[in-house]
């Protein structure tokens, strides 16, 4: 499986957020979107990554850019994550990893010598027309927000 290509229409999806509300990618056309996939809410790396984005949300908003995080977690766990870390953007639930598969981010992972299938940490930048304009597949959780901001600013 591979990532959507730069210049290609971002694969459509409709997922529930932390409030059990449906978020449809098509309804967000006209905005730039940071679509980031992360393995699991409330884990150390995912928390660092989410808090970095939280802290730069104003800068992203000034660039007409919204943030959406996607993980296999259920909406209740996403709500707890948002409350605990005071996150200021929507997190989406993809428990069957169907959207992760569409974006090519469901794959083989290794941890402490064990191999398993899971969500790869990958970020897609989608422009106002709905096209993928950048893919960051070597995410550093501590600098992710800064790296993405540089990409969007050009």
C-alpha positions in Angstrom: 0.0 0.0 0.0 1.3 3.5 -0.8 0.5 7.0 0.2 -1.7 9.3 -2.0 0.6 11.1 -4.4 1.3 14.8 -4.3 -1.2 16.6 -6.5 -3.7 13.8 -6.2 -7.2 14.3 -4.6 -7.1 13.4 -1.0 -9.0 10.1 -0.4 -12.5 11.0 0.9 -13.6 9.9 4.4 -16.3 10.5 7.0 -15.4 9.7 10.6 -16.7 10.4 14.1 -14.8 12.9 16.2 -14.5 13.0 20.0 -18.1 14.2 20.4 -19.5 11.5 18.2 -20.1 14.0 15.4 -19.4 13.1 11.8 -16.6 14.9 10.1 -16.6 14.7 6.3 -13.4 15.7 4.4 -15.5 16.9 1.5 -17.2 19.5 3.7 -13.8 21.0 4.6 -12.9 22.1 1.1 -11.8 25.8 1.1 -9.5 25.2 4.1 -6.0 23.9 4.2 -5.9 20.7 6.3 -3.2 19.1 8.4 -4.3 15.5 8.5 -2.1 13.5 10.8 -2.3 9.9 11.7 -1.0 8.7 15.1 -1.0 5.3 16.7 -2.7 5.8 20.1 -4.1 8.5 22.2 -2.5 9.3 25.6 0.9 7.6 24.8 4.1 9.7 25.3 5.0 10.3 21.6 1.4 11.0 20.6 0.9 13.4 23.5 4.1 15.4 22.6 3.0 15.6 18.9 -0.6 16.7 19.8 0.5 19.3 22.3 2.9 20.8 19.8 0.1 21.2 17.3 -2.1 22.6 20.1 0.5 25.2 21.0 0.8 26.4 17.3 -2.9 26.3 16.5 -3.2 30.1 16.3 -0.4 30.2 13.7 -2.1 27.5 11.7 -5.5 29.3 11.9 -3.8 32.5 10.6 -2.8 30.4 7.5 -6.5 29.2 7.1 -5.4 25.7 8.2 -7.3 23.3 10.4 -5.8 20.3 12.2 -7.3 16.8 12.3 -5.8 13.8 14.0 -6.8 10.2 13.2 -6.2 7.1 15.3 -8.0 3.8 15.9 -9.1 5.0 19.3 -12.9 5.2 20.1 -14.5 8.7 20.5 -14.7 8.3 24.3 -10.9 7.8 24.6 -10.4 10.8 22.2 -12.5 13.0 24.4 -10.4 12.0 27.4 -7.2 12.8 25.5 -8.6 16.2 24.5 -9.7 17.0 28.0 -6.5 15.8 29.7 -4.2 17.7 27.3 -6.5 20.7 26.6 -6.3 20.0 22.9 -8.0 22.6 20.6 -8.7 20.6 17.5 -10.7 17.5 16.4 -9.5 14.0 16.8 -11.2 11.4 14.6 -11.9 7.7 15.3 -10.9 5.1 12.7 -11.3 1.8 14.7 -11.4 -0.4 11.7 -8.5 1.5 10.2 -10.3 1.9 6.9 -9.2 5.5 6.4 -5.6 4.6 7.5 -5.6 1.9 4.8 -6.9 4.4 2.2 -4.0 6.7 3.1 -1.4 3.8 3.1 -0.6 4.3 6.8 -1.8 0.9 8.1 1.4 -1.2 8.1 3.9 -3.4 9.8 5.5 -1.9 12.9 8.2 -3.1 15.2 8.5 -2.5 18.9 10.9 -4.2 21.3 11.6 -7.0 18.7 7.9 -7.6 18.2 6.2 -7.1 14.8 2.6 -6.2 14.5 0.2 -4.2 12.2 -0.7 -0.7 13.3 -1.0 3.0 12.3 2.2 4.6 11.0 2.9 8.1 12.1 2.4 10.1 8.9 1.1 13.6 8.1 -0.6 14.8 5.0 -1.1 18.5 4.0 -4.2 19.0 2.0 -4.8 22.3 0.2 -8.0 24.3 -0.2 -9.0 22.4 -3.4 -8.7 19.0 -1.6 -5.4 17.9 -3.2 -2.5 16.4 -1.3 0.4 18.9 -1.4 2.8 17.4 1.1 3.5 14.1 2.9 5.6 13.9 6.0 6.4 10.2 6.7 9.5 10.7 8.9 7.7 12.5 11.7 9.7 13.7 14.7 7.1 14.2 17.5 9.0 17.0 19.2 9.4 19.2 16.1 6.3 18.0 14.1 4.4 21.3 14.6 7.4 23.4 13.5 8.1 21.2 10.5 4.5 21.4 9.3 4.3 25.1 9.8 7.4 25.5 7.6 5.8 23.4 4.9 2.5 25.3 4.9 4.3 28.7 4.9 6.4 27.4 1.9 
